[in-house]
Structures are given as C-alpha cells and as structure tokens.
Amino acid sequence: MPREWYHTDWVADRTIRWLEEQEADRDWFCWMSFPDPHHPWDPPKSEIGRVPWRDVPLPQNYPQSANERESLLDQKARHWRAWYDDAS
C-alpha cells in the first residue's frame, strides 16, 4: 500500500488540512486518533525492509512450542484457533 494511503498518514494529513482551514479567531475542537500500532503483517510499504523481522527476538513469555500455542488458543473463542489452523 502506498504510504500516502496508509491509515496513519491519512489521519494525520486530513487532521492537518482541517486544522489549517480553521479561522484563528473562532473556537474549535479537534479530536483525532491514530489506529497504531499497525499489525505486524501490514506495515507501510516503505517500512517493510527497514528491519530484518526474522532477527527480532520474540517476547520473553512467547510460547515456544506449537503445543503451548495451541493450548492457549484453545482457551479463546473458536475463531482464534481456526485462524491459526488456516481453517477460517
């Protein structure tokens, strides 16, 4: 996805544009929100090669074995395990 269409840039650009359109002598209120951080599978195209993701260590408590992961997923709603098993 092109960077200018990425949700972070889209929200920022629209907010800045709106702020620039406001009159200096009038009260206004702006509420904006960034939906970050992005999921690990959808970084902006410009960032994909920035970090060699295979070299990034997993969190300390990440379940190492498939049995551990599957046991945790089996405690959640069925769709979690279906996604993991690619059976959605």
PyMOL commands that set and color helices and strands:
alter all, ss='L'
color gray80, all
select helices_A, chain A and resi 3-5+7-21+45-47+53-55+66-73+78-84
alter helices_A, ss='H'
color red, helices_A
deselect
rebuild
show_as cartoon
